[in-house]
Amino acid sequence: AAAGPGAALAAARPFGRIDRYEPSVGDGLRELLAGCALSFVDLGVVRGTGTARVVAARQADAALAAVLGARPDRSLVVVAGLSDTTEVARLHVAIAHGPGFGPGWLTSPSTGRDGYLRLIDLAPTALAALDRPAPLNLFAGAAATREPGRPAGLTAAVDRLADADRLAGSQRRVSSTFFEVLTAAQIALFLAVIPLLRRRPGGPGSTAPGPSGAGPPRVRRRVSR
């Protein structure tokens, strides 16, 4: 099942059909979620700055509150930010609430870093919750698990996530500068080597004879015959 245009892309079958669809989060949400084992809900897009961003965030919160109120008993809800709305890449939210996910940090072995997920981990996580095997030839990700160590206070946990986002942005800027300088240095080195190669005896463009005289011995013997 799917609610919202973004959710329709996730819930569509390979030939484009969606089993059950609602254009928005509305009154029929409870029946929609209860009728399918796996449902997708589009909470909207949070973008812009200032008041516009606050309004968009509140609308997403209201849609999520409706989902939590209409969810079936003992169901697993996964909330994930899927893409950037600006040219600057940022870390995105990933929250799991339900059976198998108590207090802690979400993590995945596909990242090689504790407390981090990738977008390709969401499908294996959903299949694991449904007790379905993940086809290895289609999914490069892994099912998410829970890692202990999250602060008990919500504010402290959010602050740590914000710090991780700022750290990732700083690392991205430093690494971009490093690779730009490295690329420029390599190009300058290659350009400096070209005149040296042209001056090498016997090299391309050189008029000096090689160390054996007129040419390789095998060529001279064939010519002499």
Backbone torsions as a table, in degrees:
resi	resn	phi	psi	omega
1	ALA	NA	155.8	-179.3
2	ALA	-144.8	143.1	174.3
3	ALA	-129.9	113.0	-178.7
4	GLY	104.6	153.8	-175.6
5	PRO	-64.4	-38.7	178.4
6	GLY	-65.8	-36.9	178.3
7	ALA	-67.3	-29.0	179.6
8	ALA	-62.2	-35.4	179.0
9	LEU	-65.6	-34.7	-178.7
10	ALA	-78.6	-33.5	-174.0
11	ALA	-90.7	-8.8	-176.1
12	ALA	-68.8	140.6	174.3
13	ARG	-73.9	167.7	-177.5
14	PRO	-54.5	-29.3	179.6
15	PHE	-95.5	8.9	170.4
16	GLY	100.2	-10.2	-176.6
17	ARG	-81.2	143.4	174.0
18	ILE	-113.4	128.7	-174.7
19	ASP	-62.5	-49.4	179.4
20	ARG	-139.6	135.1	-174.4
21	TYR	-144.2	138.4	170.6
22	GLU	-125.5	134.8	-176.3
23	PRO	-67.4	-17.9	-178.8
24	SER	-156.1	172.0	176.4
25	VAL	-79.1	106.0	-174.8
26	GLY	-133.9	-154.4	-175.2
27	ASP	-68.2	-28.6	-177.5
28	GLY	-86.3	15.7	-175.1
29	LEU	-66.9	-40.1	-178.5
30	ARG	-60.2	-46.0	179.4
31	GLU	-67.0	-35.1	-179.8
32	LEU	-65.0	-46.6	-177.7
33	LEU	-70.3	-32.8	-179.0
34	ALA	-75.3	-19.8	-174.8
35	GLY	-88.0	-6.6	-177.2
36	CYS	-136.1	149.7	178.5
37	ALA	-74.7	-27.5	-179.0
38	LEU	-134.3	124.4	-179.0
39	SER	-130.3	149.1	178.0
40	PHE	-120.4	138.8	-179.8
41	VAL	-131.5	128.6	176.1
42	ASP	-89.1	113.9	-178.8
43	LEU	-86.7	0.6	-179.3
44	GLY	99.2	-175.8	-176.8
45	VAL	-117.6	129.2	175.5
46	VAL	-101.5	111.4	-177.2
47	ARG	-145.8	176.3	178.3
48	GLY	82.9	-171.0	-179.9
49	THR	-134.2	165.9	174.4
50	GLY	64.8	-137.6	-175.3
51	THR	-63.0	-37.7	-178.9
52	ALA	-61.8	-39.0	179.9
53	ARG	-70.5	-39.3	178.4
54	VAL	-62.1	-43.8	179.4
55	VAL	-62.7	-44.2	179.8
56	ALA	-63.6	-39.8	179.1
57	ALA	-65.7	-39.5	178.8
58	ARG	-66.8	-35.9	177.0
59	GLN	-66.0	-39.7	176.9
60	ALA	-65.6	-39.8	177.2
61	ASP	-62.4	-41.1	179.5
62	ALA	-65.1	-40.1	178.4
63	ALA	-65.7	-40.3	179.0
64	LEU	-67.0	-38.7	177.3
65	ALA	-61.3	-37.2	177.3
66	ALA	-65.8	-38.7	178.3
67	VAL	-65.3	-45.4	-179.8
68	LEU	-64.2	-32.9	178.5
69	GLY	-74.9	-24.7	-177.3
70	ALA	-103.1	-2.1	-175.4
71	ARG	-67.8	148.2	175.5
72	PRO	-67.7	160.5	177.3
73	ASP	-63.4	143.1	178.3
74	ARG	57.1	33.4	175.9
75	SER	-95.7	155.6	177.6
76	LEU	-101.5	127.0	177.5
77	VAL	-112.0	127.0	177.6
78	VAL	-119.1	123.1	177.6
79	VAL	-109.4	127.4	-175.8
80	ALA	-143.6	134.2	169.5
81	GLY	-81.7	130.9	-169.0
82	LEU	-101.5	-28.7	-173.4
83	SER	-156.4	168.0	178.5
84	ASP	-86.9	150.6	175.8
85	THR	-107.1	0.1	176.5
86	THR	-131.8	176.5	179.3
87	GLU	-73.1	-18.1	-179.9
88	VAL	-87.4	122.9	179.4
89	ALA	-76.7	138.2	-179.4
90	ARG	-132.2	163.1	168.8
91	LEU	-72.9	151.6	-176.7
92	HIS	-123.8	161.7	-177.4
93	VAL	-73.5	146.5	171.3
94	ALA	-147.4	115.5	-175.9
95	ILE	-131.5	135.8	174.6
96	ALA	-123.2	133.0	-179.4
97	HIS	-138.3	116.4	-179.8
98	GLY	150.6	-168.4	-177.5
99	PRO	-57.3	131.3	178.2
100	GLY	92.7	-8.7	-177.5
101	PHE	-131.4	92.8	174.3
102	GLY	-90.9	-163.6	179.6
103	PRO	-60.8	136.5	180.0
104	GLY	155.1	-168.4	178.3
105	TRP	-106.7	136.5	172.5
106	LEU	-72.1	138.1	179.8
107	THR	-147.4	161.8	179.9
108	SER	-144.4	137.8	178.0
109	PRO	-65.4	-15.4	-178.8
110	SER	-71.5	-19.0	-177.9
111	THR	-88.9	-25.8	-174.5
112	GLY	73.7	8.6	-179.9
113	ARG	-134.5	130.5	179.8
114	ASP	-68.8	137.1	176.6
115	GLY	87.0	12.2	-178.9
116	TYR	-130.1	147.4	174.3
117	LEU	-123.9	165.0	169.5
118	ARG	-120.2	161.4	-179.4
119	LEU	-59.5	-34.8	-178.3
120	ILE	-72.1	-4.8	177.0
121	ASP	-86.1	-12.4	-175.0
122	LEU	-68.6	-43.7	-179.5
123	ALA	-64.1	-47.6	175.8
124	PRO	-61.0	-32.3	177.6
125	THR	-65.6	-42.8	178.2
126	ALA	-64.7	-41.3	179.3
127	LEU	-66.4	-37.4	177.9
128	ALA	-65.5	-38.2	177.7
129	ALA	-65.4	-31.0	177.9
130	LEU	-88.0	1.9	-178.5
131	ASP	59.7	42.1	177.4
132	ARG	-114.4	140.0	178.6
133	PRO	-71.0	143.9	178.1
134	ALA	-90.9	127.1	177.2
135	PRO	-66.9	118.2	-174.1
136	LEU	-67.1	-28.1	-178.3
137	ASN	-79.2	-4.9	179.7
138	LEU	-111.4	-32.2	-173.0
139	PHE	-112.5	125.4	174.6
140	ALA	-94.1	-10.4	-178.9
141	GLY	-87.2	-173.5	-179.6
142	ALA	-140.1	158.0	-179.8
143	ALA	-67.7	140.7	-179.3
144	ALA	-73.6	149.0	175.7
145	THR	-130.0	176.0	-179.2
146	ARG	-106.5	133.5	176.5
147	GLU	-116.4	129.4	-179.6
148	PRO	-70.5	168.1	175.9
149	GLY	117.3	-0.3	179.0
150	ARG	-74.2	138.0	177.6
151	PRO	-58.7	147.7	-179.3
152	ALA	-69.3	-33.6	-179.5
153	GLY	-80.8	137.5	-179.1
154	LEU	-64.0	-41.0	-178.6
155	THR	-62.4	-43.6	179.4
156	ALA	-64.2	-38.3	178.6
157	ALA	-66.1	-43.5	179.1
158	VAL	-65.0	-40.1	178.7
159	ASP	-61.9	-38.9	178.9
160	ARG	-65.7	-39.6	177.0
161	LEU	-64.3	-40.0	178.1
162	ALA	-64.6	-38.9	176.9
163	ASP	-63.7	-40.0	178.3
164	ALA	-62.9	-38.1	178.4
165	ASP	-66.3	-43.0	178.0
166	ARG	-64.9	-39.1	178.6
167	LEU	-63.9	-42.1	178.5
168	ALA	-62.7	-40.0	177.4
169	GLY	-64.6	-39.8	178.8
170	SER	-66.4	-43.3	178.0
171	GLN	-61.5	-37.5	-179.6
172	ARG	-65.1	-42.1	179.4
173	ARG	-66.6	-42.3	-179.6
174	VAL	-66.1	-44.7	-179.3
175	SER	-65.8	-36.2	178.3
176	SER	-63.4	-44.7	178.1
177	THR	-62.9	-41.9	-179.6
178	PHE	-60.2	-48.1	-176.9
179	PHE	-70.7	-31.3	175.0
180	GLU	-64.1	-45.2	178.4
181	VAL	-65.6	-41.2	179.3
182	LEU	-62.7	-42.5	179.2
183	THR	-63.8	-44.0	178.8
184	ALA	-62.6	-40.2	179.9
185	ALA	-66.2	-40.1	179.0
186	GLN	-65.8	-41.8	178.0
187	ILE	-62.9	-43.4	178.3
188	ALA	-62.0	-38.9	178.5
189	LEU	-65.2	-43.0	179.3
190	PHE	-62.8	-42.0	179.0
191	LEU	-66.0	-34.9	179.3
192	ALA	-71.3	-28.1	-178.6
193	VAL	-77.8	-26.3	-176.7
194	ILE	-57.0	-49.0	178.1
195	PRO	-61.1	-34.2	179.0
196	LEU	-67.4	-36.9	177.6
197	LEU	-68.3	-34.7	-180.0
198	ARG	-71.9	-26.2	179.6
199	ARG	-86.9	-10.2	-177.9
200	ARG	-66.5	133.1	179.1
201	PRO	-58.3	127.6	-179.9
202	GLY	83.0	-1.6	-178.5
203	GLY	-81.3	178.1	178.6
204	PRO	-59.7	129.7	178.9
205	GLY	85.0	-4.1	-178.1
206	SER	-86.7	143.1	177.5
207	THR	-103.7	-2.6	-178.9
208	ALA	-76.5	143.9	178.5
209	PRO	-68.9	154.0	177.7
210	GLY	-73.1	178.3	-175.7
211	PRO	-68.4	-16.3	-178.0
212	SER	-104.2	6.7	178.5
213	GLY	103.6	-126.3	-172.1
214	ALA	-75.0	-23.4	-176.9
215	GLY	174.1	-178.6	179.1
216	PRO	-62.3	145.8	-178.9
217	PRO	-57.4	-39.2	-177.7
218	ARG	-62.5	-40.6	179.1
219	VAL	-65.4	-39.2	-178.3
220	ARG	-67.1	-39.6	-180.0
221	ARG	-64.7	-41.2	178.9
222	ARG	-65.4	-37.4	178.5
223	VAL	-66.6	-39.9	-177.0
224	SER	-66.7	-30.1	177.1
225	ARG	-71.3	NA	NA
